[in-house]
Amino acid sequence: MLTRKTRALAALIALSAVLFSFRIAQADFSGTWSLNESKSELGQFGGRMADSKISIEQKEGILTVTRTRAGMGGQEVTTKETLTEGKESEVAINASIKKKSTLKWAADGQSFTLSYVISGDFNGNAFEWKGTETWAIAADGKTFSLTGTLNTPQGEVTTKAAYDKK
């Protein structure tokens, strides 16, 4: 025969299992997105520092993000990274520069933050820059904003980029 305390403990354990199995639905960022410069605040560098196109494949909490932007010589540069919450990912920007990122979803599942470190060697000088990006999708799923902050030796750079779904 179960005592009152044992039944209460069993009920508490069952309730905890149900609550921990409940997961907030994450916004779906899947698709191809184009930079909307007229709705963006890109600072002194303008569209040269922003991704002109972002393609996202999202499955079971894993985001595969392909970014396209203009390189220093005007050529198109593409990087691809796979992001999983709480796991560090690494992508080579070029032969001597790499980016390590960690994804964290907001409690409401409608946005996430990437914390990252870009490090490497440029003309014989080692460097490390730290930054964050907060991605927030609009309620209609047709636009999202990407607010980025990058800390460099020359100071902090903040941008706000708006993207439209194609």
Biotite code that builds the C-alpha atoms (Angstrom):
import biotite.structure as struc

atoms = struc.array([
    struc.Atom([0.000, 0.000, 0.000], chain_id="A", res_id=1, res_name="MET", atom_name="CA", element="C"),
    struc.Atom([1.326, 3.395, -1.005], chain_id="A", res_id=2, res_name="LEU", atom_name="CA", element="C"),
    struc.Atom([1.566, 6.090, 1.593], chain_id="A", res_id=3, res_name="THR", atom_name="CA", element="C"),
    struc.Atom([0.272, 9.559, 1.031], chain_id="A", res_id=4, res_name="ARG", atom_name="CA", element="C"),
    struc.Atom([3.827, 10.930, 0.659], chain_id="A", res_id=5, res_name="LYS", atom_name="CA", element="C"),
    struc.Atom([4.728, 8.214, -1.870], chain_id="A", res_id=6, res_name="THR", atom_name="CA", element="C"),
    struc.Atom([1.645, 8.984, -3.975], chain_id="A", res_id=7, res_name="ARG", atom_name="CA", element="C"),
    struc.Atom([2.392, 12.710, -3.845], chain_id="A", res_id=8, res_name="ALA", atom_name="CA", element="C"),
    struc.Atom([5.999, 12.079, -4.879], chain_id="A", res_id=9, res_name="LEU", atom_name="CA", element="C"),
    struc.Atom([4.901, 9.825, -7.757], chain_id="A", res_id=10, res_name="ALA", atom_name="CA", element="C"),
    struc.Atom([2.447, 12.490, -8.954], chain_id="A", res_id=11, res_name="ALA", atom_name="CA", element="C"),
    struc.Atom([5.149, 15.157, -8.760], chain_id="A", res_id=12, res_name="LEU", atom_name="CA", element="C"),
    struc.Atom([7.560, 12.997, -10.778], chain_id="A", res_id=13, res_name="ILE", atom_name="CA", element="C"),
    struc.Atom([4.910, 12.313, -13.424], chain_id="A", res_id=14, res_name="ALA", atom_name="CA", element="C"),
    struc.Atom([4.029, 16.016, -13.682], chain_id="A", res_id=15, res_name="LEU", atom_name="CA", element="C"),
    struc.Atom([7.718, 16.937, -13.982], chain_id="A", res_id=16, res_name="SER", atom_name="CA", element="C"),
    struc.Atom([8.176, 14.421, -16.801], chain_id="A", res_id=17, res_name="ALA", atom_name="CA", element="C"),
    struc.Atom([5.223, 15.925, -18.683], chain_id="A", res_id=18, res_name="VAL", atom_name="CA", element="C"),
    struc.Atom([6.453, 19.506, -18.194], chain_id="A", res_id=19, res_name="LEU", atom_name="CA", element="C"),
    struc.Atom([10.025, 18.716, -19.263], chain_id="A", res_id=20, res_name="PHE", atom_name="CA", element="C"),
    struc.Atom([8.817, 16.899, -22.379], chain_id="A", res_id=21, res_name="SER", atom_name="CA", element="C"),
    struc.Atom([6.791, 19.971, -23.409], chain_id="A", res_id=22, res_name="PHE", atom_name="CA", element="C"),
    struc.Atom([8.844, 22.044, -25.810], chain_id="A", res_id=23, res_name="ARG", atom_name="CA", element="C"),
    struc.Atom([8.092, 25.538, -27.026], chain_id="A", res_id=24, res_name="ILE", atom_name="CA", element="C"),
    struc.Atom([7.688, 25.528, -30.806], chain_id="A", res_id=25, res_name="ALA", atom_name="CA", element="C"),
    struc.Atom([10.565, 27.291, -32.504], chain_id="A", res_id=26, res_name="GLN", atom_name="CA", element="C"),
    struc.Atom([9.879, 29.784, -35.262], chain_id="A", res_id=27, res_name="ALA", atom_name="CA", element="C"),
    struc.Atom([10.680, 28.402, -38.696], chain_id="A", res_id=28, res_name="ASP", atom_name="CA", element="C"),
    struc.Atom([13.437, 30.420, -40.375], chain_id="A", res_id=29, res_name="PHE", atom_name="CA", element="C"),
    struc.Atom([13.607, 28.009, -43.358], chain_id="A", res_id=30, res_name="SER", atom_name="CA", element="C"),
    struc.Atom([13.858, 29.573, -46.800], chain_id="A", res_id=31, res_name="GLY", atom_name="CA", element="C"),
    struc.Atom([15.889, 31.994, -48.839], chain_id="A", res_id=32, res_name="THR", atom_name="CA", element="C"),
    struc.Atom([16.080, 35.554, -47.582], chain_id="A", res_id=33, res_name="TRP", atom_name="CA", element="C"),
    struc.Atom([17.285, 38.731, -49.329], chain_id="A", res_id=34, res_name="SER", atom_name="CA", element="C"),
    struc.Atom([18.734, 41.793, -47.645], chain_id="A", res_id=35, res_name="LEU", atom_name="CA", element="C"),
    struc.Atom([16.373, 44.776, -47.682], chain_id="A", res_id=36, res_name="ASN", atom_name="CA", element="C"),
    struc.Atom([18.861, 47.662, -47.474], chain_id="A", res_id=37, res_name="GLU", atom_name="CA", element="C"),
    struc.Atom([16.137, 50.320, -47.302], chain_id="A", res_id=38, res_name="SER", atom_name="CA", element="C"),
    struc.Atom([14.849, 48.841, -44.010], chain_id="A", res_id=39, res_name="LYS", atom_name="CA", element="C"),
    struc.Atom([18.333, 48.172, -42.607], chain_id="A", res_id=40, res_name="SER", atom_name="CA", element="C"),
    struc.Atom([20.749, 50.239, -40.515], chain_id="A", res_id=41, res_name="GLU", atom_name="CA", element="C"),
    struc.Atom([24.132, 49.030, -41.734], chain_id="A", res_id=42, res_name="LEU", atom_name="CA", element="C"),
    struc.Atom([26.366, 51.817, -40.446], chain_id="A", res_id=43, res_name="GLY", atom_name="CA", element="C"),
    struc.Atom([29.478, 53.185, -42.090], chain_id="A", res_id=44, res_name="GLN", atom_name="CA", element="C"),
    struc.Atom([30.179, 50.048, -44.120], chain_id="A", res_id=45, res_name="PHE", atom_name="CA", element="C"),
    struc.Atom([26.710, 49.809, -45.637], chain_id="A", res_id=46, res_name="GLY", atom_name="CA", element="C"),
    struc.Atom([25.783, 46.670, -47.536], chain_id="A", res_id=47, res_name="GLY", atom_name="CA", element="C"),
    struc.Atom([29.439, 45.654, -47.982], chain_id="A", res_id=48, res_name="ARG", atom_name="CA", element="C"),
    struc.Atom([29.485, 44.044, -44.525], chain_id="A", res_id=49, res_name="MET", atom_name="CA", element="C"),
    struc.Atom([25.999, 42.516, -44.620], chain_id="A", res_id=50, res_name="ALA", atom_name="CA", element="C"),
    struc.Atom([24.987, 39.211, -46.137], chain_id="A", res_id=51, res_name="ASP", atom_name="CA", element="C"),
    struc.Atom([23.100, 39.920, -49.358], chain_id="A", res_id=52, res_name="SER", atom_name="CA", element="C"),
    struc.Atom([21.379, 36.526, -49.215], chain_id="A", res_id=53, res_name="LYS", atom_name="CA", element="C"),
    struc.Atom([20.833, 33.978, -46.443], chain_id="A", res_id=54, res_name="ILE", atom_name="CA", element="C"),
    struc.Atom([19.446, 30.502, -47.082], chain_id="A", res_id=55, res_name="SER", atom_name="CA", element="C"),
    struc.Atom([18.307, 28.461, -44.095], chain_id="A", res_id=56, res_name="ILE", atom_name="CA", element="C"),
    struc.Atom([17.322, 24.836, -43.785], chain_id="A", res_id=57, res_name="GLU", atom_name="CA", element="C"),
    struc.Atom([15.782, 24.082, -40.387], chain_id="A", res_id=58, res_name="GLN", atom_name="CA", element="C"),
    struc.Atom([15.060, 20.533, -39.218], chain_id="A", res_id=59, res_name="LYS", atom_name="CA", element="C"),
    struc.Atom([14.486, 19.319, -35.659], chain_id="A", res_id=60, res_name="GLU", atom_name="CA", element="C"),
    struc.Atom([16.195, 22.330, -34.084], chain_id="A", res_id=61, res_name="GLY", atom_name="CA", element="C"),
    struc.Atom([19.235, 22.214, -36.368], chain_id="A", res_id=62, res_name="ILE", atom_name="CA", element="C"),
    struc.Atom([19.817, 25.199, -38.647], chain_id="A", res_id=63, res_name="LEU", atom_name="CA", element="C"),
    struc.Atom([22.009, 24.976, -41.731], chain_id="A", res_id=64, res_name="THR", atom_name="CA", element="C"),
    struc.Atom([22.779, 28.560, -42.691], chain_id="A", res_id=65, res_name="VAL", atom_name="CA", element="C"),
    struc.Atom([24.333, 29.524, -46.033], chain_id="A", res_id=66, res_name="THR", atom_name="CA", element="C"),
    struc.Atom([25.378, 33.173, -46.245], chain_id="A", res_id=67, res_name="ARG", atom_name="CA", element="C"),
    struc.Atom([26.321, 35.036, -49.423], chain_id="A", res_id=68, res_name="THR", atom_name="CA", element="C"),
    struc.Atom([28.069, 38.413, -49.475], chain_id="A", res_id=69, res_name="ARG", atom_name="CA", element="C"),
    struc.Atom([30.459, 40.444, -51.575], chain_id="A", res_id=70, res_name="ALA", atom_name="CA", element="C"),
    struc.Atom([34.120, 39.715, -50.842], chain_id="A", res_id=71, res_name="GLY", atom_name="CA", element="C"),
    struc.Atom([36.897, 42.284, -50.629], chain_id="A", res_id=72, res_name="MET", atom_name="CA", element="C"),
    struc.Atom([37.575, 41.995, -54.355], chain_id="A", res_id=73, res_name="GLY", atom_name="CA", element="C"),
    struc.Atom([33.899, 42.252, -55.255], chain_id="A", res_id=74, res_name="GLY", atom_name="CA", element="C"),
    struc.Atom([33.523, 38.509, -55.857], chain_id="A", res_id=75, res_name="GLN", atom_name="CA", element="C"),
    struc.Atom([30.665, 36.578, -54.265], chain_id="A", res_id=76, res_name="GLU", atom_name="CA", element="C"),
    struc.Atom([31.702, 34.733, -51.072], chain_id="A", res_id=77, res_name="VAL", atom_name="CA", element="C"),
    struc.Atom([29.585, 31.950, -49.570], chain_id="A", res_id=78, res_name="THR", atom_name="CA", element="C"),
    struc.Atom([29.923, 30.353, -46.137], chain_id="A", res_id=79, res_name="THR", atom_name="CA", element="C"),
    struc.Atom([27.873, 27.499, -44.719], chain_id="A", res_id=80, res_name="LYS", atom_name="CA", element="C"),
    struc.Atom([27.507, 26.485, -41.097], chain_id="A", res_id=81, res_name="GLU", atom_name="CA", element="C"),
    struc.Atom([25.360, 24.011, -39.199], chain_id="A", res_id=82, res_name="THR", atom_name="CA", element="C"),
    struc.Atom([24.047, 25.305, -35.876], chain_id="A", res_id=83, res_name="LEU", atom_name="CA", element="C"),
    struc.Atom([22.643, 23.254, -33.010], chain_id="A", res_id=84, res_name="THR", atom_name="CA", element="C"),
    struc.Atom([21.638, 24.843, -29.717], chain_id="A", res_id=85, res_name="GLU", atom_name="CA", element="C"),
    struc.Atom([24.378, 24.630, -27.122], chain_id="A", res_id=86, res_name="GLY", atom_name="CA", element="C"),
    struc.Atom([26.957, 23.094, -29.472], chain_id="A", res_id=87, res_name="LYS", atom_name="CA", element="C"),
    struc.Atom([29.856, 25.073, -30.867], chain_id="A", res_id=88, res_name="GLU", atom_name="CA", element="C"),
    struc.Atom([30.174, 25.101, -34.651], chain_id="A", res_id=89, res_name="SER", atom_name="CA", element="C"),
    struc.Atom([33.197, 26.194, -36.635], chain_id="A", res_id=90, res_name="GLU", atom_name="CA", element="C"),
    struc.Atom([33.419, 27.497, -40.176], chain_id="A", res_id=91, res_name="VAL", atom_name="CA", element="C"),
    struc.Atom([36.427, 28.649, -42.192], chain_id="A", res_id=92, res_name="ALA", atom_name="CA", element="C"),
    struc.Atom([35.916, 32.129, -43.577], chain_id="A", res_id=93, res_name="ILE", atom_name="CA", element="C"),
    struc.Atom([39.105, 31.704, -45.594], chain_id="A", res_id=94, res_name="ASN", atom_name="CA", element="C"),
    struc.Atom([42.407, 29.842, -45.236], chain_id="A", res_id=95, res_name="ALA", atom_name="CA", element="C"),
    struc.Atom([43.587, 31.904, -42.253], chain_id="A", res_id=96, res_name="SER", atom_name="CA", element="C"),
    struc.Atom([40.355, 33.074, -40.587], chain_id="A", res_id=97, res_name="ILE", atom_name="CA", element="C"),
    struc.Atom([37.759, 30.959, -38.743], chain_id="A", res_id=98, res_name="LYS", atom_name="CA", element="C"),
    struc.Atom([34.504, 31.628, -36.946], chain_id="A", res_id=99, res_name="LYS", atom_name="CA", element="C"),
    struc.Atom([33.230, 29.653, -33.946], chain_id="A", res_id=100, res_name="LYS", atom_name="CA", element="C"),
    struc.Atom([29.536, 30.107, -33.099], chain_id="A", res_id=101, res_name="SER", atom_name="CA", element="C"),
    struc.Atom([27.095, 28.949, -30.430], chain_id="A", res_id=102, res_name="THR", atom_name="CA", element="C"),
    struc.Atom([23.284, 29.116, -30.863], chain_id="A", res_id=103, res_name="LEU", atom_name="CA", element="C"),
    struc.Atom([20.800, 29.862, -28.051], chain_id="A", res_id=104, res_name="LYS", atom_name="CA", element="C"),
    struc.Atom([17.045, 30.033, -28.656], chain_id="A", res_id=105, res_name="TRP", atom_name="CA", element="C"),
    struc.Atom([14.967, 32.575, -26.718], chain_id="A", res_id=106, res_name="ALA", atom_name="CA", element="C"),
    struc.Atom([12.478, 31.133, -24.224], chain_id="A", res_id=107, res_name="ALA", atom_name="CA", element="C"),
    struc.Atom([9.544, 32.013, -26.521], chain_id="A", res_id=108, res_name="ASP", atom_name="CA", element="C"),
    struc.Atom([11.135, 30.255, -29.532], chain_id="A", res_id=109, res_name="GLY", atom_name="CA", element="C"),
    struc.Atom([10.637, 33.293, -31.807], chain_id="A", res_id=110, res_name="GLN", atom_name="CA", element="C"),
    struc.Atom([14.257, 34.404, -31.900], chain_id="A", res_id=111, res_name="SER", atom_name="CA", element="C"),
    struc.Atom([17.745, 33.132, -31.255], chain_id="A", res_id=112, res_name="PHE", atom_name="CA", element="C"),
    struc.Atom([21.162, 34.555, -30.503], chain_id="A", res_id=113, res_name="THR", atom_name="CA", element="C"),
    struc.Atom([24.460, 33.512, -32.029], chain_id="A", res_id=114, res_name="LEU", atom_name="CA", element="C"),
    struc.Atom([27.524, 34.248, -29.929], chain_id="A", res_id=115, res_name="SER", atom_name="CA", element="C"),
    struc.Atom([30.683, 34.007, -31.981], chain_id="A", res_id=116, res_name="TYR", atom_name="CA", element="C"),
    struc.Atom([34.415, 34.536, -32.115], chain_id="A", res_id=117, res_name="VAL", atom_name="CA", element="C"),
    struc.Atom([36.246, 35.318, -35.362], chain_id="A", res_id=118, res_name="ILE", atom_name="CA", element="C"),
    struc.Atom([39.965, 34.650, -35.115], chain_id="A", res_id=119, res_name="SER", atom_name="CA", element="C"),
    struc.Atom([42.905, 34.249, -37.379], chain_id="A", res_id=120, res_name="GLY", atom_name="CA", element="C"),
    struc.Atom([45.816, 35.965, -38.986], chain_id="A", res_id=121, res_name="ASP", atom_name="CA", element="C"),
    struc.Atom([45.727, 38.985, -41.287], chain_id="A", res_id=122, res_name="PHE", atom_name="CA", element="C"),
    struc.Atom([49.010, 40.083, -42.867], chain_id="A", res_id=123, res_name="ASN", atom_name="CA", element="C"),
    struc.Atom([50.998, 38.406, -40.091], chain_id="A", res_id=124, res_name="GLY", atom_name="CA", element="C"),
    struc.Atom([48.917, 39.874, -37.256], chain_id="A", res_id=125, res_name="ASN", atom_name="CA", element="C"),
    struc.Atom([46.843, 37.538, -35.075], chain_id="A", res_id=126, res_name="ALA", atom_name="CA", element="C"),
    struc.Atom([43.415, 38.830, -34.054], chain_id="A", res_id=127, res_name="PHE", atom_name="CA", element="C"),
    struc.Atom([40.237, 37.797, -32.253], chain_id="A", res_id=128, res_name="GLU", atom_name="CA", element="C"),
    struc.Atom([36.909, 39.574, -32.538], chain_id="A", res_id=129, res_name="TRP", atom_name="CA", element="C"),
    struc.Atom([33.845, 38.683, -30.458], chain_id="A", res_id=130, res_name="LYS", atom_name="CA", element="C"),
    struc.Atom([30.270, 39.342, -31.428], chain_id="A", res_id=131, res_name="GLY", atom_name="CA", element="C"),
    struc.Atom([26.621, 38.431, -31.183], chain_id="A", res_id=132, res_name="THR", atom_name="CA", element="C"),
    struc.Atom([23.744, 38.268, -33.622], chain_id="A", res_id=133, res_name="GLU", atom_name="CA", element="C"),
    struc.Atom([20.098, 38.219, -32.595], chain_id="A", res_id=134, res_name="THR", atom_name="CA", element="C"),
    struc.Atom([17.730, 36.867, -35.238], chain_id="A", res_id=135, res_name="TRP", atom_name="CA", element="C"),
    struc.Atom([14.014, 37.629, -34.767], chain_id="A", res_id=136, res_name="ALA", atom_name="CA", element="C"),
    struc.Atom([11.289, 36.570, -37.181], chain_id="A", res_id=137, res_name="ILE", atom_name="CA", element="C"),
    struc.Atom([8.141, 38.630, -37.769], chain_id="A", res_id=138, res_name="ALA", atom_name="CA", element="C"),
    struc.Atom([4.779, 37.124, -36.807], chain_id="A", res_id=139, res_name="ALA", atom_name="CA", element="C"),
    struc.Atom([3.818, 36.691, -40.486], chain_id="A", res_id=140, res_name="ASP", atom_name="CA", element="C"),
    struc.Atom([7.067, 34.748, -41.213], chain_id="A", res_id=141, res_name="GLY", atom_name="CA", element="C"),
    struc.Atom([7.828, 36.955, -44.244], chain_id="A", res_id=142, res_name="LYS", atom_name="CA", element="C"),
    struc.Atom([10.633, 39.045, -42.733], chain_id="A", res_id=143, res_name="THR", atom_name="CA", element="C"),
    struc.Atom([13.281, 38.729, -40.084], chain_id="A", res_id=144, res_name="PHE", atom_name="CA", element="C"),
    struc.Atom([15.713, 41.116, -38.469], chain_id="A", res_id=145, res_name="SER", atom_name="CA", element="C"),
    struc.Atom([19.336, 40.405, -37.644], chain_id="A", res_id=146, res_name="LEU", atom_name="CA", element="C"),
    struc.Atom([20.875, 42.718, -35.057], chain_id="A", res_id=147, res_name="THR", atom_name="CA", element="C"),
    struc.Atom([24.616, 42.271, -34.806], chain_id="A", res_id=148, res_name="GLY", atom_name="CA", element="C"),
    struc.Atom([27.272, 43.624, -32.495], chain_id="A", res_id=149, res_name="THR", atom_name="CA", element="C"),
    struc.Atom([30.973, 43.074, -33.185], chain_id="A", res_id=150, res_name="LEU", atom_name="CA", element="C"),
    struc.Atom([33.746, 44.139, -30.806], chain_id="A", res_id=151, res_name="ASN", atom_name="CA", element="C"),
    struc.Atom([36.958, 45.085, -32.612], chain_id="A", res_id=152, res_name="THR", atom_name="CA", element="C"),
    struc.Atom([40.110, 46.927, -31.515], chain_id="A", res_id=153, res_name="PRO", atom_name="CA", element="C"),
    struc.Atom([38.647, 50.009, -33.239], chain_id="A", res_id=154, res_name="GLN", atom_name="CA", element="C"),
    struc.Atom([35.477, 49.786, -31.126], chain_id="A", res_id=155, res_name="GLY", atom_name="CA", element="C"),
    struc.Atom([32.038, 48.239, -31.188], chain_id="A", res_id=156, res_name="GLU", atom_name="CA", element="C"),
    struc.Atom([30.140, 48.004, -34.477], chain_id="A", res_id=157, res_name="VAL", atom_name="CA", element="C"),
    struc.Atom([26.357, 47.496, -34.417], chain_id="A", res_id=158, res_name="THR", atom_name="CA", element="C"),
    struc.Atom([24.191, 46.762, -37.437], chain_id="A", res_id=159, res_name="THR", atom_name="CA", element="C"),
    struc.Atom([20.524, 46.025, -37.943], chain_id="A", res_id=160, res_name="LYS", atom_name="CA", element="C"),
    struc.Atom([19.745, 44.144, -41.126], chain_id="A", res_id=161, res_name="ALA", atom_name="CA", element="C"),
    struc.Atom([16.247, 43.397, -42.439], chain_id="A", res_id=162, res_name="ALA", atom_name="CA", element="C"),
    struc.Atom([15.624, 40.362, -44.648], chain_id="A", res_id=163, res_name="TYR", atom_name="CA", element="C"),
    struc.Atom([12.630, 39.512, -46.845], chain_id="A", res_id=164, res_name="ASP", atom_name="CA", element="C"),
    struc.Atom([11.626, 35.979, -47.730], chain_id="A", res_id=165, res_name="LYS", atom_name="CA", element="C"),
    struc.Atom([11.892, 35.204, -51.424], chain_id="A", res_id=166, res_name="LYS", atom_name="CA", element="C"),
])
